[in-house]
Amino acid sequence: MVMVETEFAGQDVRTLLARHAQERGNHPFLVWEPFDGVQVDGMRSHWTYAAFLAQVKVVAAGLVARGVAPGDHVLIHLENCPEFLMAWLACGWVGAVAVTTNTRSTVSDIAYFARHCQAVGAITEPAYQAAVRAGLADGAWLHVVRAGQGMGDLAGDPTALPALEARPDRPFAIQYTSGTTARPKAVLWSHGNCLWGAQVSAMHEGLRPDDVHLVFLPLIHTNAQVYSVLASLWVGATVVLQPRFSASRFWEVALRNGCTWTSVVPFCTSALLEHPVPARHSFRFFGAAIRIPALEAHFRVPMVTWWGMTETISHGIVSSPTRPAAPMGMGFSSPYYEILVLDDGMQPVSPGETGDLYVRGQRGLSLFMEYAGDADATAKSFTPDGLFITGDRVRLGEDGTLFFVERAKDMLKVGGENVAASEIERVIMMVPGVREVAVAGRLHPMLDEVPVAFVIPHNGTDVAGLTADIVATCEEQLADYKRPHEVRLVDDLPRSTLNKVSKADLRCMLQG
C-alpha cells in the first residue's frame, strides 16, 4: 500500500462533504431528472448539501448494520441514479471500498469482479439482480434498489456510526479497466486521490459555487465521478443527474435547471447536431476530448478539452476558454503533472513529432494507488524511474498543443509503415455529410493490414456522392499507404463504455 503525505493530511472525502453541508447546507447539491417523470412530493427529486449528507449517513449506518467494516469491498452495480452517489459516498463514510461496475457487463464479468475484490455485499437494481446474485460469493449480502426511490431498508441510525479517523491514504474506490487479452485490472483510488481529483479538476475547469453541471455520462467512470461530481463537490456547485444521455431531452433539462456546463463525448455532439440550439442558454463551456471549432460555433460555447485516464485521476492534459487548444487538439500539459512525450530512445520529441505519452506523479495522490491484487501489473505500468506508461501516442504541436494519435496497440502497420487511424479519421471528418467515422485495420496478405473507414452519414446526405467525396479527399490529403482501401457507409458503430467506438469489434467484423 502507498502511504501519502499531502496537504490533505487529516482530510478525506467525508470532510469535504461535511464542510459544504455546514457552510452551504441549503444550497442544492443534487437534482435528479428521471426519464419517467417520477416526482417526489410533487417536485423533481432534489437534495441540498445538508439533506444529501444526512441521507449518506443513514445509508452508511445501514452498511454498518450489514456488517460492513473499514477495508471491506462493496459492489455497486447501478445505472445513473441518486442511489449510486449515496452508496458510493456512504461506503467512503464507513471506510469501505466502493467497487463500481459496468451494468453492460456479462454474468461472467460480474462474477470475476465480485470474487476478485472479495465483495462482502452488493447494491444493484432489479434488472441485474439475478446476475449479481450469481456472481457473489456465498454469504455475501445483496440489496436491490429502484432508481430515484431511495435506498429502502439499507438504513440505520447515524448517531450509532463508529468514529473513523480521516486519512487521505485510506482506500476509497475501485474501477475495473477494460481488458484486452487479460482480465480487467482493478484501479484502486485513495481518499487523497479523490480530493486531488476534485481540486485539480475544479481548477482546470474554472468551476464556481454557482455552477450547475448536467451529468449524463456513466457514473461508473472517471469522467463523471471526478471531472463532474467530485469537481462540483469541491466548489459546492450543483449536479443535475440524468439516467443517460438523451438528445431529445438535453435542451429541455438544461434550460429548466440553468445548466452552465456539461461533459460530452462525440456521440453526444453528433446526436445534438440533429436538434435546434435554443436562442439563449446558460452554458459557459462544454468539456470534451478534442476541440472542434465548428461545434463551438454551432453550440455557441467554447470547449474545455482534456485527456486523462482512470489511473491519472484528473486531466493530465487540458485547455481552457482563455487558452484553447489548436483545432482537433486535446490541450496542453497540466501544471499539476509532469507530462512527457518521448521517442523510442526515451528522448523528448520535437514539435511536429509523435511519441509515447508518459506521466510522472505521486502514487495515491495524482496517480492511482495500485492495481489491487496485481502487484506485477502495477510494477509493469511504470518505467524503472517511475514514469507511468499510458499506452497512448500523441503528437506535439508547434504551440504546445498535444494531439491524440492513437493507442499504441491500435496503430496500423501498412506495408511496414506506421499509420494512425486518427489521422485518417480527421481527414474524413472534414468531408461535408460525414457525421462520424472510425477506421480499423483489415488483414492483407502482402501489406500486413490496410485501413478501412466506417462512416455514418448525416441524415439526407447523397450517400453515393459521399463515398466519392471521401475517396477524392483522401487521395488529396493522405499519402497513398494511408488511404482507406474501402469505405463502408453504416447506420451505427459498435460501442463500448462511454459510447466510445469499439475498434476491437470493428476489427472482428473485418476479419469475419
Secondary structure as UniProt FT lines:
FT   TURN            7..10
FT   HELIX           13..23
FT   TURN            25..26
FT   STRAND          28..32
FT   TURN            41..42
FT   STRAND          46..48
FT   HELIX           49..65
FT   TURN            66..67
FT   TURN            70..71
FT   STRAND          73..77
FT   HELIX           82..93
FT   TURN            94..95
FT   STRAND          97..100
FT   TURN            103..104
FT   HELIX           107..117
FT   STRAND          121..124
FT   HELIX           126..128
FT   HELIX           129..135
FT   TURN            138..139
FT   STRAND          141..144
FT   TURN            147..148
FT   TURN            152..153
FT   HELIX           158..160
FT   TURN            168..169
FT   STRAND          171..176
FT   STRAND          186..190
FT   HELIX           191..205
FT   TURN            209..210
FT   STRAND          212..215
FT   TURN            219..220
FT   HELIX           223..230
FT   HELIX           231..235
FT   STRAND          238..241
FT   HELIX           247..257
FT   STRAND          261..263
FT   HELIX           266..272
FT   TURN            273..274
FT   STRAND          285..288
FT   HELIX           293..299
FT   STRAND          303..308
FT   HELIX           310..312
FT   STRAND          315..318
FT   TURN            321..322
FT   TURN            327..328
FT   STRAND          331..333
FT   TURN            335..336
FT   STRAND          338..342
FT   TURN            344..345
FT   TURN            351..352
FT   STRAND          354..360
FT   TURN            364..366
FT   STRAND          370..371
FT   TURN            372..373
FT   HELIX           375..380
FT   TURN            384..385
FT   STRAND          388..396
FT   TURN            398..399
FT   STRAND          402..407
FT   HELIX           408..410
FT   STRAND          412..414
FT   TURN            415..416
FT   STRAND          417..419
FT   HELIX           421..429
FT   TURN            432..433
FT   STRAND          434..444
FT   TURN            445..447
FT   STRAND          448..457
FT   TURN            459..460
FT   HELIX           463..477
FT   HELIX           480..482
FT   STRAND          486..489
FT   HELIX           497..499
FT   HELIX           503..511
//
